[in-house]
Amino acid sequence: MKPPFRADQVGSLLRPAALAETRARWRRGEGSAEALRAAEDAAIREAVARQEAIGLQGVTDGEFRRDWWHLDFLSRLEGVTLRENPGPKFGGTEEQPPIPTVSGKIRCAEPIMVDDFAFLKSVTTRTAKMTIPSPSMLHLRGGRASISREIYPDIDVFWADVAAAYRDAIAHLARAGCTYLQLDDVSFAYLCDPKIQANCRKNGDDPAALPRRYAEVINAALKDRPAGMTITMHTCRGNFKSAWVAEGGYDPVAEAMFATQLDGYFMEFDSARAGSFEPLRGLPRGKKVVLGLVTTKVGELESKETLKRRIDEAAKIVPLDDLCLSPQCGFSSTHHGNALSQDDQWKKLERIVELAKEIWG
């Protein structure tokens, strides 16, 4: 079966304690980059073996080499710098992720994370899955106000450069053998929330127009997509140390989101914040929705009965053959990790694999 798989995952995994300690020592200047890389390699090998053992077909490196799910990639694009996040903020935590700002011409001057992908591919017999942030993540947090008007007086030129940079980045990954790529995106789900919409207006943008704009840039980024590469998108309402930012159903954005030339959509449906399955009526036939029904924010394990009932509800709107199952997000979108244990994490992934076999065979 081509990806997305009936039992799939978003990508990030909780960092093992030994790796977290090695990274902390490296930050304090007490270890070398080579020692850190070796610790990452060992942790990735172990995580890959565990994923294969429980039956996952799409295997990731857990994003173990990253601090942030998006910033490690975005900051390696020419023209991007990071600054403090003025808001909206994650609740329940003082620390806040920085946001990308554009201070120069956007360009992908060299391969980004290709070595990371090549290592993952070399240590798994399954499909190596790569995750990168969606191009919209260069804009959503700070909006027009975070993009230099001196460099980009015409916002259309900015978007054209972003799409071109992504085409280059995707081509680099394809040449390394990547056949399963996921764009991680919070913009569509965030734009369902009135407080995010208000922040967009403050930044000089029209929130009603942004979903279509983001869909257009994603399609432009995929224009030269390599043959044989499956590309999906994951969207959620925030995931930082088990905290979230946005709430609201997909109704305002579903039409634009489903206009993207993607093969599948990982959509968060683990809580009432995500609304109903009704917006899935707009899913084009032949595309897949991966139902994010298993939360990564708390350790309590969802019952098979509850998950089956929810899948049955979705199957009244989308044919069962077009559905898959996954967690609603990664377990550790940042190096901090969410408020659950390693044991909780693996039990949830095992539950997804077991249930997918029971439902789809």
MIBA-744928 format. One line per field, with one value per residue (C-alpha): residue number from 1; chain; x, y, z. Coordinates in nm, 3 decimals. Layout:
MIBA-744928
resi	c(NUM; ...)
chain	c(A; ...)
u	c(X; ...)
v	c(Y; ...)
w	c(Z; ...)
This chain:
MIBA-744928
resi	c(1; 2; 3; 4; 5; 6; 7; 8; 9; 10; 11; 12; 13; 14; 15; 16; 17; 18; 19; 20; 21; 22; 23; 24; 25; 26; 27; 28; 29; 30; 31; 32; 33; 34; 35; 36; 37; 38; 39; 40; 41; 42; 43; 44; 45; 46; 47; 48; 49; 50; 51; 52; 53; 54; 55; 56; 57; 58; 59; 60; 61; 62; 63; 64; 65; 66; 67; 68; 69; 70; 71; 72; 73; 74; 75; 76; 77; 78; 79; 80; 81; 82; 83; 84; 85; 86; 87; 88; 89; 90; 91; 92; 93; 94; 95; 96; 97; 98; 99; 100; 101; 102; 103; 104; 105; 106; 107; 108; 109; 110; 111; 112; 113; 114; 115; 116; 117; 118; 119; 120; 121; 122; 123; 124; 125; 126; 127; 128; 129; 130; 131; 132; 133; 134; 135; 136; 137; 138; 139; 140; 141; 142; 143; 144; 145; 146; 147; 148; 149; 150; 151; 152; 153; 154; 155; 156; 157; 158; 159; 160; 161; 162; 163; 164; 165; 166; 167; 168; 169; 170; 171; 172; 173; 174; 175; 176; 177; 178; 179; 180; 181; 182; 183; 184; 185; 186; 187; 188; 189; 190; 191; 192; 193; 194; 195; 196; 197; 198; 199; 200; 201; 202; 203; 204; 205; 206; 207; 208; 209; 210; 211; 212; 213; 214; 215; 216; 217; 218; 219; 220; 221; 222; 223; 224; 225; 226; 227; 228; 229; 230; 231; 232; 233; 234; 235; 236; 237; 238; 239; 240; 241; 242; 243; 244; 245; 246; 247; 248; 249; 250; 251; 252; 253; 254; 255; 256; 257; 258; 259; 260; 261; 262; 263; 264; 265; 266; 267; 268; 269; 270; 271; 272; 273; 274; 275; 276; 277; 278; 279; 280; 281; 282; 283; 284; 285; 286; 287; 288; 289; 290; 291; 292; 293; 294; 295; 296; 297; 298; 299; 300; 301; 302; 303; 304; 305; 306; 307; 308; 309; 310; 311; 312; 313; 314; 315; 316; 317; 318; 319; 320; 321; 322; 323; 324; 325; 326; 327; 328; 329; 330; 331; 332; 333; 334; 335; 336; 337; 338; 339; 340; 341; 342; 343; 344; 345; 346; 347; 348; 349; 350; 351; 352; 353; 354; 355; 356; 357; 358; 359; 360; 361)
chain	c(A; A; A; A; A; A; A; A; A; A; A; A; A; A; A; A; A; A; A; A; A; A; A; A; A; A; A; A; A; A; A; A; A; A; A; A; A; A; A; A; A; A; A; A; A; A; A; A; A; A; A; A; A; A; A; A; A; A; A; A; A; A; A; A; A; A; A; A; A; A; A; A; A; A; A; A; A; A; A; A; A; A; A; A; A; A; A; A; A; A; A; A; A; A; A; A; A; A; A; A; A; A; A; A; A; A; A; A; A; A; A; A; A; A; A; A; A; A; A; A; A; A; A; A; A; A; A; A; A; A; A; A; A; A; A; A; A; A; A; A; A; A; A; A; A; A; A; A; A; A; A; A; A; A; A; A; A; A; A; A; A; A; A; A; A; A; A; A; A; A; A; A; A; A; A; A; A; A; A; A; A; A; A; A; A; A; A; A; A; A; A; A; A; A; A; A; A; A; A; A; A; A; A; A; A; A; A; A; A; A; A; A; A; A; A; A; A; A; A; A; A; A; A; A; A; A; A; A; A; A; A; A; A; A; A; A; A; A; A; A; A; A; A; A; A; A; A; A; A; A; A; A; A; A; A; A; A; A; A; A; A; A; A; A; A; A; A; A; A; A; A; A; A; A; A; A; A; A; A; A; A; A; A; A; A; A; A; A; A; A; A; A; A; A; A; A; A; A; A; A; A; A; A; A; A; A; A; A; A; A; A; A; A; A; A; A; A; A; A; A; A; A; A; A; A; A; A; A; A; A; A; A; A; A; A; A; A; A; A; A; A; A; A; A; A; A; A; A; A; A; A; A; A; A; A; A; A; A; A; A; A)
u	c(0.000; 0.115; 0.131; -0.039; -0.071; -0.377; -0.174; 0.047; 0.215; 0.281; 0.655; 0.810; 0.885; 0.980; 1.356; 1.526; 1.679; 2.034; 1.998; 1.844; 2.135; 2.394; 2.228; 2.219; 2.592; 2.664; 2.471; 2.685; 2.998; 3.085; 3.065; 3.150; 2.917; 3.051; 2.950; 2.603; 2.566; 2.670; 2.411; 2.145; 2.241; 2.211; 1.876; 1.737; 1.845; 1.667; 1.351; 1.343; 1.373; 1.085; 0.864; 0.933; 0.866; 0.518; 0.430; 0.446; 0.509; 0.603; 0.908; 1.056; 1.370; 1.152; 1.289; 1.563; 1.811; 1.578; 1.495; 1.174; 0.953; 0.969; 1.239; 1.540; 1.433; 1.304; 1.610; 1.831; 1.656; 1.842; 1.664; 1.506; 1.584; 1.414; 1.267; 1.058; 0.694; 0.466; 0.152; -0.089; 0.088; 0.068; -0.108; 0.040; 0.406; 0.635; 0.866; 0.736; 0.870; 1.037; 0.880; 1.049; 1.086; 1.198; 1.491; 1.635; 1.554; 1.421; 1.629; 1.719; 2.090; 2.187; 2.019; 1.837; 1.819; 1.906; 2.182; 1.928; 1.693; 1.973; 2.068; 1.708; 1.671; 1.989; 1.864; 1.509; 1.363; 1.027; 0.925; 1.138; 0.907; 1.044; 0.869; 0.930; 0.725; 0.474; 0.569; 0.283; 0.482; 0.707; 0.408; 0.133; 0.283; 0.408; 0.213; 0.290; 0.440; 0.723; 0.825; 1.062; 0.885; 1.224; 1.310; 0.956; 0.745; 0.532; 0.403; 0.343; 0.717; 0.775; 0.537; 0.696; 1.038; 0.905; 0.754; 1.078; 1.281; 1.051; 1.070; 1.447; 1.431; 1.188; 1.407; 1.709; 1.516; 1.389; 1.742; 1.829; 1.552; 1.264; 0.929; 0.713; 0.715; 0.487; 0.434; 0.362; 0.122; -0.075; -0.205; -0.529; -0.638; -0.525; -0.729; -1.047; -0.999; -1.135; -0.841; -0.595; -0.802; -0.782; -0.405; -0.383; -0.568; -0.329; -0.039; -0.186; -0.351; -0.705; -0.767; -1.050; -0.808; -0.517; -0.640; -0.662; -0.325; -0.161; -0.318; -0.182; 0.175; 0.162; 0.049; 0.323; 0.578; 0.453; 0.448; 0.754; 0.694; 0.901; 0.725; 0.671; 0.681; 0.373; 0.322; 0.078; 0.004; -0.049; -0.243; -0.318; -0.399; -0.064; 0.148; 0.410; 0.469; 0.109; -0.023; -0.232; -0.313; -0.620; -0.967; -1.251; -1.379; -1.234; -1.542; -1.384; -1.076; -1.177; -1.251; -0.914; -0.722; -0.870; -0.779; -0.412; -0.253; -0.163; -0.219; -0.355; -0.435; -0.344; -0.622; -0.653; -0.980; -0.885; -1.096; -1.400; -1.163; -1.148; -1.523; -1.714; -1.626; -1.874; -1.608; -1.468; -1.754; -1.532; -1.251; -1.181; -1.219; -0.894; -0.735; -0.692; -0.776; -0.568; -0.787; -0.585; -0.800; -0.531; -0.408; -0.039; -0.104; -0.188; -0.089; -0.434; -0.480; -0.789; -1.012; -1.055; -1.432; -1.414; -1.179; -1.392; -1.702; -1.528; -1.402; -1.755; -1.881; -1.624; -1.702; -2.058; -1.906; -1.592; -1.570; -1.387; -1.138; -1.029; -0.958; -0.649; -0.562; -0.283; -0.209; -0.338; 0.016; 0.370; 0.468; 0.749; 0.704; 0.989; 1.281; 1.088; 0.834; 0.474; 0.339; 0.337; 0.587; 0.782; 0.565; 0.249; 0.382; 0.455; 0.126; -0.062; 0.126; 0.070; -0.302; -0.317; -0.146; -0.363; -0.685; -0.594; -0.541; -0.878; -1.061; -0.882; -0.704)
v	c(0.000; 0.352; 0.601; 0.734; 0.399; 0.268; 0.294; 0.599; 0.859; 1.230; 1.209; 1.330; 1.100; 1.167; 1.215; 0.936; 1.055; 0.972; 1.178; 1.471; 1.469; 1.453; 1.748; 1.945; 1.882; 1.991; 2.315; 2.382; 2.335; 2.007; 1.780; 1.778; 1.793; 1.451; 1.303; 1.453; 1.313; 0.969; 0.984; 1.089; 0.803; 0.549; 0.685; 0.688; 0.329; 0.222; 0.419; 0.279; -0.077; -0.014; 0.133; -0.163; -0.411; -0.275; -0.284; 0.074; 0.093; 0.462; 0.511; 0.843; 0.947; 1.095; 1.439; 1.360; 1.597; 1.897; 2.139; 2.260; 2.082; 2.380; 2.629; 2.402; 2.377; 2.730; 2.897; 2.724; 2.900; 3.210; 3.527; 3.385; 3.495; 3.411; 3.646; 3.632; 3.537; 3.832; 3.612; 3.442; 3.225; 2.869; 2.851; 2.699; 2.760; 3.061; 2.949; 3.024; 2.913; 3.188; 3.288; 3.315; 3.656; 3.743; 3.985; 3.887; 3.716; 3.366; 3.092; 2.729; 2.764; 2.413; 2.084; 2.101; 1.792; 1.563; 1.397; 1.337; 1.168; 0.962; 0.822; 0.730; 0.556; 0.358; 0.212; 0.105; -0.164; 0.019; 0.344; 0.630; 0.923; 1.279; 1.575; 1.943; 2.254; 2.379; 2.695; 2.879; 2.859; 3.138; 3.370; 3.271; 3.368; 3.714; 3.774; 4.061; 4.252; 3.996; 4.018; 4.300; 4.555; 4.674; 4.327; 4.236; 4.543; 4.309; 4.016; 3.811; 3.809; 3.679; 3.389; 3.308; 3.291; 3.072; 2.828; 2.816; 2.750; 2.464; 2.315; 2.307; 2.159; 1.887; 1.805; 1.763; 1.515; 1.328; 1.281; 1.124; 0.868; 1.023; 0.880; 0.990; 1.357; 1.532; 1.908; 2.007; 2.298; 2.470; 2.755; 2.603; 2.482; 2.802; 3.013; 2.846; 3.035; 3.393; 3.504; 3.391; 3.572; 3.889; 3.854; 3.821; 4.149; 4.310; 4.185; 4.344; 4.039; 3.934; 3.601; 3.514; 3.530; 3.345; 2.983; 3.025; 3.201; 2.922; 2.660; 2.841; 2.852; 2.484; 2.397; 2.614; 2.438; 2.101; 2.203; 1.996; 1.723; 1.415; 1.112; 0.846; 1.080; 1.080; 1.418; 1.468; 1.750; 1.745; 2.026; 2.083; 2.348; 2.366; 2.117; 2.248; 2.067; 1.937; 2.293; 2.417; 2.754; 2.739; 2.587; 2.564; 2.324; 2.304; 2.457; 2.797; 2.641; 2.298; 2.410; 2.583; 2.310; 2.034; 2.236; 2.157; 1.899; 1.667; 1.294; 1.296; 1.502; 1.426; 1.604; 1.652; 1.515; 1.413; 1.669; 1.892; 2.176; 2.022; 2.031; 1.765; 1.543; 1.735; 1.940; 1.611; 1.613; 1.830; 1.573; 1.492; 1.125; 0.937; 1.131; 1.005; 1.154; 1.026; 1.068; 1.203; 1.046; 0.941; 1.233; 1.289; 1.545; 1.305; 0.949; 0.794; 0.524; 0.550; 0.240; 0.047; 0.084; 0.462; 0.480; 0.240; 0.445; 0.762; 0.595; 0.472; 0.830; 0.957; 0.671; 0.802; 1.106; 0.967; 0.609; 0.384; 0.301; 0.667; 0.677; 0.597; 0.635; 0.819; 1.028; 1.386; 1.523; 1.423; 1.325; 1.579; 1.862; 2.033; 1.887; 1.940; 1.665; 1.631; 1.534; 1.157; 0.875; 0.669; 0.374; 0.578; 0.680; 0.326; 0.190; 0.451; 0.366; -0.005; 0.059; 0.239; -0.050; -0.314; -0.128; -0.057; -0.429; -0.508; -0.250; -0.261; -0.597)
w	c(0.000; -0.080; 0.206; 0.400; 0.573; 0.756; 1.079; 1.051; 1.270; 1.254; 1.314; 1.637; 1.930; 2.291; 2.323; 2.519; 2.847; 2.738; 2.421; 2.610; 2.855; 2.578; 2.404; 2.731; 2.785; 2.428; 2.485; 2.791; 2.581; 2.756; 2.453; 2.086; 1.788; 1.690; 2.026; 1.992; 1.640; 1.761; 2.041; 1.792; 1.559; 1.841; 1.958; 1.604; 1.542; 1.860; 1.776; 1.423; 1.553; 1.795; 1.522; 1.295; 1.577; 1.649; 1.279; 1.154; 0.779; 0.775; 0.998; 1.113; 1.298; 1.573; 1.475; 1.728; 1.561; 1.596; 1.873; 1.705; 1.451; 1.211; 1.307; 1.249; 0.884; 0.826; 0.980; 0.722; 0.436; 0.323; 0.432; 0.749; 1.105; 1.436; 1.698; 2.014; 1.968; 2.055; 2.051; 2.051; 2.306; 2.432; 2.767; 3.080; 3.000; 3.032; 2.751; 2.402; 2.062; 1.856; 1.525; 1.184; 1.024; 0.673; 0.653; 0.314; -0.014; 0.043; -0.116; -0.055; -0.121; -0.012; 0.079; 0.412; 0.638; 0.347; 0.552; 0.830; 0.586; 0.427; 0.768; 0.845; 0.509; 0.573; 0.902; 0.814; 0.592; 0.587; 0.420; 0.555; 0.622; 0.619; 0.779; 0.703; 0.788; 0.534; 0.341; 0.513; 0.838; 0.710; 0.729; 0.972; 1.308; 1.217; 0.897; 0.665; 0.957; 0.984; 0.618; 0.525; 0.306; 0.188; 0.055; -0.047; -0.127; -0.339; -0.132; -0.447; -0.511; -0.158; -0.216; -0.552; -0.385; -0.104; -0.353; -0.553; -0.238; -0.144; -0.492; -0.452; -0.101; -0.213; -0.514; -0.285; -0.070; -0.376; -0.504; -0.167; -0.220; -0.025; -0.137; 0.159; 0.259; 0.507; 0.527; 0.886; 0.904; 1.178; 0.965; 0.837; 1.180; 1.351; 1.109; 1.239; 1.568; 1.604; 1.820; 1.551; 1.291; 1.502; 1.527; 1.149; 1.105; 1.353; 1.140; 0.829; 0.672; 0.581; 0.760; 0.520; 0.225; 0.386; 0.349; -0.028; -0.037; 0.163; -0.064; -0.369; -0.236; -0.138; -0.490; -0.639; -0.416; -0.546; -0.912; -1.002; -0.745; -0.823; -0.969; -0.707; -0.406; -0.182; -0.015; 0.271; 0.514; 0.888; 1.050; 1.418; 1.675; 1.850; 2.041; 2.283; 2.613; 2.585; 2.546; 2.252; 2.097; 1.875; 1.868; 1.620; 1.354; 1.003; 0.836; 0.743; 0.579; 0.445; 0.090; 0.048; 0.227; 0.010; -0.302; -0.236; -0.464; -0.179; -0.148; 0.206; 0.513; 0.873; 1.062; 1.437; 1.577; 1.931; 2.117; 2.087; 1.987; 1.637; 1.575; 1.384; 1.088; 0.870; 0.681; 0.545; 0.291; 0.074; 0.051; -0.316; -0.403; -0.428; -0.143; 0.211; 0.550; 0.840; 1.146; 1.439; 1.708; 1.955; 2.164; 2.228; 2.501; 2.785; 2.866; 2.910; 2.645; 2.427; 2.423; 2.100; 2.136; 2.150; 1.851; 1.645; 1.719; 1.603; 1.286; 1.216; 1.253; 1.003; 0.764; 0.731; 0.557; 0.390; 0.258; 0.501; 0.226; 0.222; 0.597; 0.804; 1.174; 1.358; 1.666; 1.644; 1.646; 1.727; 2.079; 2.096; 1.846; 2.032; 2.225; 2.550; 2.481; 2.594; 2.936; 2.893; 2.929; 2.679; 2.776; 2.710; 2.369; 2.250; 2.385; 2.184; 1.864; 1.927; 1.977; 1.640; 1.459; 1.627; 1.556; 1.193; 1.137; 1.289; 1.078; 0.743; 0.756)
